[in-house]
């Protein structure tokens, strides 16, 4: 199953073009949402953030009901199964340090709910068997179990790893999980990283064989915080902008002064710029992959960030040790 390219599903916003890959949580599938998302060509159904949704609602049957509604109005590319988190034993979410028995209970429940979703959906749409998982060894074990049970698409929830100020340790364990999955399943098996939206981090994950991801960064930053980004992933507060230059398909239609004025008065223009910029950079990443120069491309993306360069060097080390393309 050879997978080509990388796809980023961003949080749904109704002013995005219908060709834009978007993600929507199962809990958000309401009549209002269905009317807005009608006609979208690439929709990824998310299993919802466990820290804001009661666990009793995160069931395979509820995900299935949402999928049935979505597929009637748009094209669903895939459905993320339920990544059950380990029982919280401390305020921090360094789950790789949690007792192994606590982690195992959560992994078993994740797989059980994935199997129920598979039973309901059958082969209608790819089901990404997903875990809330934090170690290399457990990734090898639990993705192999899922493969043996018939799953061919896989994923992991990483949003909680990045809450607050992300540490190198958190990034390291993300890489361990992805490399463990690829070591167990093969480089070309589809793998979805959920809750990851940073442009430069996406480049590192794609280098490791991640085939898709979902995240809110380009949309939420524009709507809630008033940020726009440049092609290196650096954010700028709109209220402080005096000039702007960008090559994305949105910004190339306007002058610098027009863009600054629009960004300051219009939320949608911020969203459209950020979304188009993500598409531009991901298009470049895909081209670099096809031409066999993705490693150099990602290095140039991250070399100005001390922590991300350290993360990328660790990713290179792990990939060379465990993954065969």
C-alpha positions in Angstrom: 0.0 0.0 0.0 2.2 2.8 -1.3 1.1 6.2 0.1 1.9 9.3 -1.9 2.4 12.7 -0.3 1.3 14.3 2.9 -2.1 15.9 3.7 -2.9 18.4 6.4 -6.5 18.7 7.7 -7.1 22.0 9.4 -9.9 22.9 11.7 -13.0 23.5 9.6 -13.9 27.2 8.8 -16.8 27.8 6.5 -15.0 30.4 4.4 -12.3 28.0 3.3 -12.5 26.7 -0.3 -14.3 23.4 -0.6 -11.1 21.7 -2.0 -9.3 22.5 1.3 -8.7 19.4 3.5 -10.5 20.0 6.8 -11.1 18.2 10.1 -14.2 18.2 12.3 -14.8 16.5 15.6 -17.6 13.9 15.7 -19.3 15.9 18.5 -19.5 19.0 16.3 -21.6 17.2 13.6 -24.8 19.2 14.0 -27.4 20.4 11.5 -25.7 23.7 11.4 -22.3 22.2 10.8 -23.7 19.9 8.1 -25.2 22.8 6.2 -21.8 24.6 6.2 -19.6 21.7 5.3 -21.8 20.5 2.5 -19.7 19.9 -0.7 -16.3 19.8 0.9 -14.1 17.3 -0.9 -11.7 16.2 1.9 -13.0 15.8 5.4 -11.3 13.9 8.2 -13.6 13.0 11.1 -11.8 13.5 14.5 -12.6 11.5 17.6 -12.7 14.6 19.8 -10.4 16.0 22.4 -10.7 13.7 25.5 -10.0 16.6 27.9 -13.2 18.4 26.9 -15.6 15.6 26.1 -17.0 13.2 28.6 -15.7 9.7 28.1 -19.2 8.3 28.0 -19.8 10.3 24.8 -16.7 9.1 23.0 -18.1 5.8 21.8 -17.8 4.0 18.5 -21.5 4.2 18.0 -21.5 8.0 18.4 -18.6 8.3 16.0 -20.5 6.1 13.5 -23.7 8.2 13.8 -21.7 11.3 13.0 -20.0 9.6 10.1 -23.3 8.6 8.6 -24.5 12.3 8.7 -21.2 13.6 7.3 -21.0 11.3 4.4 -24.4 12.4 3.1 -23.1 16.0 2.6 -19.4 15.8 2.0 -16.6 13.4 1.1 -15.1 11.7 4.2 -11.5 10.8 3.7 -11.1 8.9 6.9 -12.3 8.5 10.5 -10.1 8.6 13.6 -10.9 6.0 16.2 -11.0 6.8 19.9 -7.6 7.4 21.5 -8.3 6.7 25.2 -5.8 8.4 27.5 -4.3 6.7 30.5 -5.9 7.5 33.8 -4.4 10.8 35.0 -2.2 10.3 38.0 -0.5 13.7 38.0 -1.0 17.1 36.5 1.6 16.6 33.8 0.9 14.4 30.8 4.2 12.6 30.5 2.4 9.3 29.9 5.7 7.5 29.1 6.5 7.8 32.8 3.1 6.5 34.0 2.9 3.0 35.4 2.8 0.4 32.6 -0.4 -1.2 33.9 -2.2 2.1 33.7 -1.0 2.7 30.1 -2.0 -0.9 29.1 -5.6 -0.4 30.3 -5.9 2.6 28.1 -4.4 0.9 25.1 -6.6 -2.1 25.5 -9.7 0.1 25.6 -8.5 2.1 22.6 -8.2 -1.1 20.6 -11.5 -2.4 21.8 -13.3 0.8 20.6 -11.5 0.7 17.3 -12.7 -2.8 16.7 -16.3 -1.8 17.5 -16.0 1.1 15.0 -14.6 -1.3 12.4 -17.5 -3.6 12.9 -19.9 -0.7 12.3 -18.2 1.0 9.4 -16.9 -2.1 7.8 -14.9 -1.1 4.7 -16.8 2.1 3.8 -14.1 4.5 4.7 -10.5 4.2 6.2 -10.6 3.8 9.9 -7.4 5.1 11.5 -6.8 2.9 14.5 -5.5 5.4 17.0 -3.9 5.3 20.4 -2.8 7.7 23.1 0.6 6.2 23.3 4.1 7.4 24.4 6.8 4.8 24.0 8.7 3.0 21.1 8.2 -0.5 22.5 4.5 0.0 23.1 4.1 1.4 19.6 5.7 -1.7 18.1 3.5 -3.9 20.2 0.1 -2.2 19.8 0.3 -1.2 16.2 1.2 -4.8 15.3 -1.8 -6.0 17.3 -4.0 -3.7 15.3 -2.5 -4.8 12.0 -3.1 -8.5 12.9 -6.7 -7.6 13.6 -7.2 -6.2 10.1 -6.5 -2.5 10.4 -4.5 -0.9 7.6 -4.6 2.8 8.7 -3.1 4.0 11.9 -2.7 7.1 14.1 -1.9 8.7 17.4 -3.1 11.6 19.5 -0.4 14.1 20.2 -2.2 17.3 21.2 -1.8 16.7 24.9 2.0 16.2 24.4 2.2 19.8 23.2 0.0 21.5 25.8 1.8 24.5 27.4 5.4 24.9 26.4 6.4 21.8 24.6 9.6 20.1 25.8 12.2 18.2 23.9 11.2 15.1 25.9 7.6 15.4 24.5 8.9 15.8 21.0 11.2 12.9 21.5 8.4 10.6 22.5 6.3 11.6 19.6 9.1 10.6 17.3 9.5 7.3 19.3 5.9 6.5 18.7 6.0 7.2 15.0 9.2 5.4 14.4 7.9 2.4 16.5 4.8 2.3 14.3 6.8 2.5 11.1 9.2 -0.1 12.3 6.3 -2.5 13.1 4.2 -1.8 10.0 6.5 -0.5 7.3 7.4 3.0 6.0 4.5 3.2 3.5 1.7 2.3 5.8 -0.6 5.3 6.3 -0.1 7.1 9.7 -2.0 10.1 10.9 -0.6 12.5 13.6 -3.6 14.1 15.4 -3.3 17.5 17.1 -0.2 18.7 15.3 -0.3 21.9 13.3 3.2 23.6 13.5 4.6 23.9 10.0 8.1 23.0 10.9 7.0 20.1 13.1 4.9 18.8 10.3 8.0 18.7 8.1 9.8 16.5 10.7 6.9 14.1 11.0 6.5 13.8 7.2 10.2 13.0 7.0 9.5 10.1 9.4 6.7 8.7 7.2 3.6 10.4 8.6 1.1 10.7 5.8 -1.4 13.1 7.3 -2.1 15.2 10.3 -4.8 17.4 11.7 -4.4 20.6 13.7 -6.0 23.9 14.6 -2.9 26.2 14.5 -3.5 28.1 11.2 -7.2 28.6 11.9 -7.3 29.1 15.7 -4.3 31.4 15.7 -6.0 33.7 13.1 -9.4 33.7 14.8 -8.6 33.7 18.5 -5.2 35.3 18.8 -4.8 37.5 15.7 -1.7 35.8 14.3 -0.5 35.3 10.8 2.5 33.3 9.8 5.4 33.4 7.4 6.8 30.5 5.4 9.2 29.6 8.2 6.3 29.1 10.6 7.0 32.3 12.5 3.9 34.1 13.9 3.2 37.8 13.8 0.5 39.7 15.7 -1.7 41.4 13.2 -2.2 44.6 15.3 1.6 45.2 15.2 2.0 44.7 11.4 3.3 47.7 9.4 4.1 45.8 6.2 3.6 42.3 4.8 5.0 40.2 2.0 4.0 36.6 1.2 4.0 34.4 -1.9 0.9 32.3 -1.0 -2.1 32.2 -3.4 -4.1 34.5 -1.2 -1.5 37.2 -0.5 -0.3 37.3 -4.1 -3.5 39.0 -5.1 -2.9 42.1 -3.0 -0.4 44.8 -2.3 1.5 44.9 1.0 -0.6 47.8 2.3 -3.9 46.2 1.3 -2.9 43.0 3.1 -2.0 44.8 6.3 -5.3 46.7 6.2 -7.3 43.5 5.6 -5.6 41.5 8.3 -6.4 44.2 10.8 -10.1 44.4 10.1 -11.0 41.0 8.7 -10.6 37.7 10.5 -11.3 35.7 7.3 -8.4 37.2 5.4 -6.1 36.0 8.2 -7.5 32.5 8.0 -7.3 32.4 4.3 -3.6 33.5 4.3 -2.6 31.0 7.0 -4.4 28.2 5.3 -2.9 29.0 1.9 0.5 29.3 3.4 0.2 25.9 4.9 -0.8 24.5 1.5 2.1 26.3 -0.1 4.7 24.8 2.3 3.2 21.4 2.3 3.2 21.4 -1.5 6.9 22.2 -1.4 7.4 19.4 1.1 5.6 16.9 -1.2 7.7 18.1 -4.2 10.9 17.7 -2.1 9.8 14.2 -1.2 9.2 13.2 -4.8 12.6 14.5 -5.8 14.4 12.8 -3.0 15.5 15.9 -1.1 13.0 16.0 1.8 15.7 15.6 4.4 17.5 18.7 3.2 14.3 20.6 2.8 13.2 19.9 6.4 16.7 20.7 7.7 16.5 24.2 6.1 13.0 24.6 7.7 14.2 23.9 11.3 17.9 25.0 11.3 17.1 28.4 12.9 15.3 26.8 15.9 17.6 25.2 18.4 15.0 22.9 19.9 13.5 21.8 16.5 17.0 21.2 15.1 17.7 19.0 18.1 14.4 17.2 17.5 15.2 16.7 13.8 18.6 15.3 14.6 17.0 12.8 16.9 14.4 12.0 14.2 17.2 11.4 11.7 19.0 9.1 14.1 15.9 7.1 14.9 14.9 6.8 11.2 18.3 5.6 10.1 18.3 3.0 12.9 14.8 1.6 12.5 13.1 2.5 9.2 13.7 1.3 5.7 12.0 3.2 2.9 
